[in-house]
Amino acid sequence: MCGIVGIAVWDGPPPDHSNLHAMCETLVHRGPDDDGYVVRDGVGLGMRRLSIIDVEGGHQPIFNEDRSVAIVFNGEIYNHVELRHELQQRGHRFQSTTDGEVIAHLWEEFGADFPSRLNGIFAIALHDAARHQLVLVRDRLGVKPLYVHRGPGRMLFGSEPKAILADGKVPRVLDTKAAVEFLAWEYVPAPNTLLQHIRKIEPGTLVDLDLTNGTWAEKTWWDLPPDDPITRTPADWEDAIDAKVTECVRRQLASDVPLGAFLSGGVDSSLVVASMGPTETFSIGFDEPSYNELPWADMVARHIGVQHQSKVIEPHAVDLFEKLMPFMDDPIGDFSIFPTYLVSDLARQNVTVVLSGDGGDEIFGGYETYAAQQQSAIWEQVPAFLRKQVVHPLLRRLPPQPKKKGFINKARRFAEGFDQDPAFGHSRWRLFISEKQQRELFTPDLMDETSHIGQHILDLTTRAGSRSDVDRALYIDMKSYLSDNCLVKVDRMSMACSLEARVPLLDHELVELAFQMPSSFKVNRSQTKVMLKRVAARHLPKPSVYRPKEGFSIPIKNWLCNEFRPLLEDSLRPATLASDGLVQPATVDRLKREHLAGHANHSHILWGLIVLQDWRRRWSA
């Protein structure tokens, strides 16, 4: 893995090497082993390298034979050996055995169609001096990040926003519409960020910049194929998914440095580990029993027979917050950044590469929101007056349970989500601020921005086409929640430890196969991840497969009342909130009091506000 940066100028002085170096210095955590630069023809490319494949010979930038093509890239190309053989047969000469060298030669052979030949995770910048082109490419699912700033006469890009800001000339202006979306969803939907002048290159997108005049063209080079279910028996589907999971996992084991895996004890990570063969695995847990999955991870590790390390974490919460927030320049409000960082830190003490189970929920239907959407048809049959005048008031009066999940907590969340706009489909159970709360929380100046909340969900619903309700929900999550939240979390927290995290369940071949499987094999009213659990039960203890989904999180609602209380009080001071002009201090004060008294669980809203305030302190003007 690496961090990449670049500057392209078509109207003005050429890129300055010192600027490239300053941009790369912000990404040393992504690549502590090496750096490299090239400046030519109005283009400057830079990178920081974490050496994984061809440790000695894989220096970047990488060039073709006549050095007319130069690339820097972040990621791994898993089929590079096969591609190398094909390209050598076509007459191309290679200078190393590193995976990224195939990219330059693929460009020579296939032009802008070259990404479709790659199996991997990647963010690529390619400069063709002969054609006066700069090409940026992001992988299919958005595993590797890529950000861009377009200004008068020039363009900058980087693996993280902080690299672009290091240039020193990019305005640090808050995008208030993005801030509202962040508080509503706990992430900023692509292509936006919290900064008006920095945007995300979306997954599966190629950008072609004409360096003669700055003309910018974008195209989607990958999307899911049209809906085309395959008819197979359940047994045949079980065999097909099992074989493809094994194939994808084995493909991602290539490494010239030590490799292991995260093992939470859940279905996804456990199935990945079971498909790997002998390896080292890592997991962390907490003192709070309902947040501690270590017994399940230990059970799976013993069953498979891997070398397993686990650790119960008692972090100094505020110190950990201060340590992690510098990596959140494109912030998410996901509490699980903490355990993800802690397990990454544990793994990095032993290995340089890990395989993770991320993506299984969004591809095979693992979230309770999918089941909730199916069950909503039953809830709709309850008369509206009973829901509003009896059930909802009763649930509001019941105090939240301290444990992670339970009937009361689930029932409250279901009822809250059911009251959101039904046009959002299953995503309404991900929305953390109701219309009533929006009116109470945001200042009048910001209320106009709330009309944009969820527009990305509506757009993706249209793009999903005529797929089934379940597959439409999966498509939406894959295109937004997965790429803008989950994969951001994994990328930033693993890279904070200089650890490469691979995600074999997001191999595009497996993703495309899963979307050809009938949706009834994914989610029904009583079970999520139906087929993947059948596959997992072949290799894992059945109690670990058929147990309630827990998720990888921390007891944040309890921490806000204890370990994080000083942070809560300091971050959300009424005077500070009033001067910012985004939210109403009196509403925030009420939410704090209700949460601290145990009368309600406002952890999502309060935590989102804490993260946003910290982000503004660090990154905005």
HURA-V614706 format. One record per residue. RES is the residue in three letters. SS is DSSP state (a for helix, b for strand, c for the rest). OMEGA is omega in whole degrees, -180 to 180 (999 if undefined). Layout:
RES & SS & OMEGA
RES & SS & OMEGA
This chain:
MET & c & -176
CYS & b & 165
GLY & b & -178
ILE & b & 178
VAL & b & 176
GLY & b & 177
ILE & b & 174
ALA & b & -179
VAL & b & 176
TRP & c & 178
ASP & c & -178
GLY & c & -179
PRO & c & -178
PRO & c & 180
PRO & c & 180
ASP & c & -179
HIS & a & -179
SER & a & 177
ASN & a & 177
LEU & a & -180
HIS & a & 179
ALA & a & 179
MET & a & -180
CYS & a & -178
GLU & a & 178
THR & c & -174
LEU & c & -179
VAL & a & 179
HIS & a & 180
ARG & a & -177
GLY & c & -176
PRO & b & -169
ASP & c & -169
ASP & b & 169
ASP & b & -179
GLY & b & -175
TYR & b & 167
VAL & b & 176
VAL & b & -179
ARG & b & 171
ASP & c & 177
GLY & c & -179
VAL & b & 172
GLY & b & 177
LEU & b & 177
GLY & b & 180
MET & b & 167
ARG & b & -171
ARG & b & 164
LEU & c & -170
SER & c & -178
ILE & c & -180
ILE & c & -177
ASP & c & -174
VAL & c & -176
GLU & c & -170
GLY & c & -172
GLY & c & -179
HIS & c & 175
GLN & c & 1
PRO & c & 179
ILE & b & -175
PHE & b & 168
ASN & c & -173
GLU & c & -177
ASP & c & 176
ARG & c & 175
SER & c & 179
VAL & b & 177
ALA & b & 177
ILE & b & 160
VAL & b & 180
PHE & b & 179
ASN & b & 177
GLY & b & 180
GLU & b & 174
ILE & b & -171
TYR & c & 180
ASN & c & -175
HIS & a & -180
VAL & a & 178
GLU & a & 180
LEU & a & 180
ARG & a & 180
HIS & a & 179
GLU & a & -178
LEU & a & 176
GLN & a & 178
GLN & a & 177
ARG & c & 175
GLY & c & -180
HIS & c & 179
ARG & c & -177
PHE & c & -179
GLN & c & -177
SER & c & 174
THR & c & -180
THR & c & -174
ASP & c & -174
GLY & c & -177
GLU & a & 180
VAL & a & -176
ILE & a & -178
ALA & a & -178
HIS & a & 174
LEU & a & 177
TRP & a & 179
GLU & a & -177
GLU & a & -167
PHE & a & 180
GLY & a & -175
ALA & a & 177
ASP & a & -173
PHE & a & -177
PRO & a & -177
SER & a & 178
ARG & a & -173
LEU & c & 167
ASN & c & -178
GLY & b & 176
ILE & b & -170
PHE & b & 162
ALA & b & -169
ILE & b & 167
ALA & b & -175
LEU & b & 178
HIS & b & 175
ASP & b & -175
ALA & c & -178
ALA & c & -178
ARG & c & -179
HIS & c & -179
GLN & b & 166
LEU & b & -177
VAL & b & 175
LEU & b & -178
VAL & b & 175
ARG & b & -174
ASP & c & -169
ARG & c & -174
LEU & c & -179
GLY & c & 179
VAL & c & -180
LYS & c & -173
PRO & c & 175
LEU & c & -177
TYR & b & -175
VAL & b & 172
HIS & b & 176
ARG & b & 179
GLY & b & 180
PRO & c & 175
GLY & c & -178
ARG & b & 177
MET & b & 177
LEU & b & 175
PHE & b & 178
GLY & b & 180
SER & c & 178
GLU & c & 180
PRO & a & -177
LYS & a & 178
ALA & a & 178
ILE & a & 179
LEU & a & -179
ALA & c & 175
ASP & c & 175
GLY & c & -177
LYS & c & -178
VAL & c & -179
PRO & c & 180
ARG & c & -176
VAL & c & 179
LEU & b & 171
ASP & c & -174
THR & a & 176
LYS & a & 178
ALA & a & 179
ALA & a & 177
VAL & a & 178
GLU & a & -180
PHE & a & -179
LEU & a & -180
ALA & a & -171
TRP & a & -176
GLU & c & 170
TYR & c & 177
VAL & c & -180
PRO & c & 176
ALA & c & 9
PRO & c & -174
ASN & c & 166
THR & c & 178
LEU & c & 178
LEU & b & -177
GLN & c & -170
HIS & c & 175
ILE & c & -178
ARG & b & 176
LYS & b & 164
ILE & c & -175
GLU & c & 178
PRO & c & 177
GLY & c & -176
THR & b & 173
LEU & b & 177
VAL & b & 180
ASP & b & -179
LEU & b & 175
ASP & b & -173
LEU & c & 177
THR & c & -177
ASN & c & 178
GLY & c & 178
THR & b & -172
TRP & b & 178
ALA & b & 177
GLU & b & 172
LYS & b & 174
THR & b & -177
TRP & c & 175
TRP & c & 167
ASP & c & 176
LEU & c & 175
PRO & c & 177
PRO & c & -179
ASP & c & -177
ASP & c & -177
PRO & c & 177
ILE & c & 179
THR & c & 176
ARG & c & 174
THR & c & 176
PRO & a & 180
ALA & a & 179
ASP & a & 177
TRP & a & 179
GLU & a & 178
ASP & a & -176
ALA & a & -180
ILE & a & 179
ASP & a & -178
ALA & a & -177
LYS & a & 176
VAL & a & 180
THR & a & 179
GLU & a & -178
CYS & a & 179
VAL & a & -177
ARG & a & 180
ARG & a & -175
GLN & c & 178
LEU & c & -178
ALA & c & -180
SER & c & 174
ASP & c & 178
VAL & c & -176
PRO & c & -175
LEU & b & 177
GLY & b & -177
ALA & b & 167
PHE & b & 177
LEU & c & -180
SER & c & -173
GLY & c & 175
GLY & c & -175
VAL & a & -170
ASP & a & -178
SER & a & -180
SER & a & 179
LEU & a & 177
VAL & a & -180
VAL & a & 180
ALA & a & -179
SER & c & -173
MET & c & -168
GLY & c & -177
PRO & c & -179
THR & c & 172
GLU & b & -180
THR & b & -172
PHE & b & 176
SER & b & 177
ILE & b & 180
GLY & b & -177
PHE & c & 179
ASP & c & 180
GLU & c & -172
PRO & a & -175
SER & a & 177
TYR & a & -173
ASN & c & -180
GLU & c & -177
LEU & a & 179
PRO & a & 178
TRP & a & 178
ALA & a & 178
ASP & a & 179
MET & a & -179
VAL & a & -179
ALA & a & 179
ARG & a & -178
HIS & a & -177
ILE & a & -179
GLY & c & 179
VAL & c & 177
GLN & b & -168
HIS & b & 174
GLN & b & 177
SER & b & -176
LYS & b & 173
VAL & b & -173
ILE & c & 171
GLU & c & -172
PRO & c & 166
HIS & c & -164
ALA & a & -176
VAL & a & 177
ASP & a & 179
LEU & a & 177
PHE & a & -179
GLU & a & 180
LYS & a & -173
LEU & a & -174
MET & a & 175
PRO & c & 178
PHE & c & -175
MET & c & 178
ASP & c & 164
ASP & c & -163
PRO & c & 167
ILE & c & 180
GLY & c & -177
ASP & c & -179
PHE & c & -172
SER & c & 170
ILE & a & -176
PHE & a & 178
PRO & a & 178
THR & a & 176
TYR & a & -175
LEU & a & 178
VAL & a & 175
SER & a & 179
ASP & a & 177
LEU & a & -179
ALA & a & -175
ARG & a & 177
GLN & c & -176
ASN & c & -176
VAL & c & 178
THR & c & -178
VAL & b & 173
VAL & b & 168
LEU & b & -177
SER & c & 179
GLY & c & -178
ASP & c & 177
GLY & c & -178
GLY & a & -179
ASP & a & -176
GLU & a & -178
ILE & a & -175
PHE & a & 173
GLY & c & -174
GLY & c & -174
TYR & c & 178
GLU & a & 179
THR & a & 178
TYR & a & 177
ALA & a & 180
ALA & a & 179
GLN & a & 178
GLN & a & -178
GLN & a & -178
SER & a & 179
ALA & a & 178
ILE & a & -179
TRP & a & -179
GLU & c & -180
GLN & c & 175
VAL & c & -179
PRO & c & -175
ALA & a & -177
PHE & a & 177
LEU & a & 179
ARG & a & -173
LYS & a & -173
GLN & a & -178
VAL & a & -172
VAL & a & -177
HIS & a & 178
PRO & a & 179
LEU & a & -180
LEU & a & 179
ARG & a & -179
ARG & a & 180
LEU & c & -180
PRO & c & 178
PRO & c & 179
GLN & c & -178
PRO & c & 180
LYS & c & -173
LYS & c & -176
LYS & c & -179
GLY & c & -174
PHE & a & -177
ILE & a & -180
ASN & a & -180
LYS & a & -178
ALA & a & 178
ARG & a & -178
ARG & a & 179
PHE & a & -178
ALA & a & 179
GLU & a & -180
GLY & a & -179
PHE & a & -179
ASP & c & 178
GLN & c & -178
ASP & c & -179
PRO & a & 178
ALA & a & 179
PHE & a & -180
GLY & a & -178
HIS & a & -177
SER & a & 180
ARG & a & 177
TRP & a & 173
ARG & c & -176
LEU & c & -170
PHE & c & 178
ILE & c & 179
SER & c & 179
GLU & a & 178
LYS & a & 180
GLN & a & 177
GLN & a & -179
ARG & a & -179
GLU & a & -172
LEU & a & -172
PHE & b & 176
THR & c & 180
PRO & a & -180
ASP & a & -176
LEU & a & -175
MET & a & 178
ASP & a & -179
GLU & a & -177
THR & a & 178
SER & a & -179
HIS & a & -176
ILE & c & 176
GLY & c & 180
GLN & a & 179
HIS & a & 178
ILE & a & -180
LEU & a & 178
ASP & a & -180
LEU & a & 176
THR & a & 177
THR & a & -179
ARG & a & -179
ALA & a & 175
GLY & c & -171
SER & c & 180
ARG & c & 176
SER & c & 180
ASP & a & -179
VAL & a & -179
ASP & a & 175
ARG & a & 178
ALA & a & 179
LEU & a & 179
TYR & a & -179
ILE & a & -180
ASP & a & 179
MET & a & -175
LYS & a & -176
SER & a & -176
TYR & a & 180
LEU & a & -173
SER & a & -175
ASP & a & -180
ASN & a & -171
CYS & a & -177
LEU & a & 172
VAL & a & 179
LYS & a & -177
VAL & a & -179
ASP & a & -174
ARG & a & -175
MET & a & 175
SER & a & 179
MET & a & 174
ALA & c & 178
CYS & c & -175
SER & c & -180
LEU & c & 176
GLU & b & 178
ALA & b & 178
ARG & b & -173
VAL & c & -174
PRO & a & 178
LEU & a & 176
LEU & a & 168
ASP & c & -172
HIS & a & 178
GLU & a & 177
LEU & a & 179
VAL & a & -179
GLU & a & 177
LEU & a & -178
ALA & a & -180
PHE & c & 172
GLN & c & 180
MET & c & 179
PRO & c & -175
SER & a & 179
SER & a & 177
PHE & a & 179
LYS & c & -175
VAL & b & 166
ASN & c & -174
ARG & c & -176
SER & c & -173
GLN & c & 172
THR & b & 176
LYS & c & -171
VAL & a & -174
MET & a & -179
LEU & a & 177
LYS & a & 177
ARG & a & 177
VAL & a & -178
ALA & a & -178
ALA & c & 174
ARG & c & -169
HIS & c & -170
LEU & c & 175
PRO & c & -177
LYS & a & 177
PRO & a & 179
SER & a & -180
VAL & a & -175
TYR & c & 175
ARG & c & -179
PRO & c & 177
LYS & c & -179
GLU & c & -173
GLY & c & -174
PHE & c & -172
SER & c & 179
ILE & c & 178
PRO & c & -172
ILE & a & -178
LYS & a & 177
ASN & a & -180
TRP & a & 180
LEU & c & 179
CYS & c & -175
ASN & c & -174
GLU & c & -176
PHE & c & -177
ARG & a & 177
PRO & a & 178
LEU & a & 178
LEU & a & -177
GLU & a & -176
ASP & a & -176
SER & a & -173
LEU & c & 175
ARG & c & -179
PRO & a & -178
ALA & a & 179
THR & a & -180
LEU & a & 180
ALA & a & -179
SER & a & 179
ASP & a & 176
GLY & c & 179
LEU & c & -176
VAL & b & -177
GLN & c & -176
PRO & a & -178
ALA & a & 178
THR & a & 179
VAL & a & 179
ASP & a & 177
ARG & a & 179
LEU & a & 178
LYS & a & -177
ARG & a & -180
GLU & a & -180
HIS & a & -177
LEU & a & 178
ALA & c & -180
GLY & c & -179
HIS & c & -179
ALA & c & 176
ASN & c & 179
HIS & c & -172
SER & a & -177
HIS & a & -180
ILE & a & -178
LEU & a & -180
TRP & a & 177
GLY & a & 178
LEU & a & 178
ILE & a & -179
VAL & a & -180
LEU & a & 179
GLN & a & 179
ASP & a & 178
TRP & a & -179
ARG & a & 180
ARG & a & -175
ARG & a & -163
TRP & a & -178
SER & c & -177
ALA & c & 999
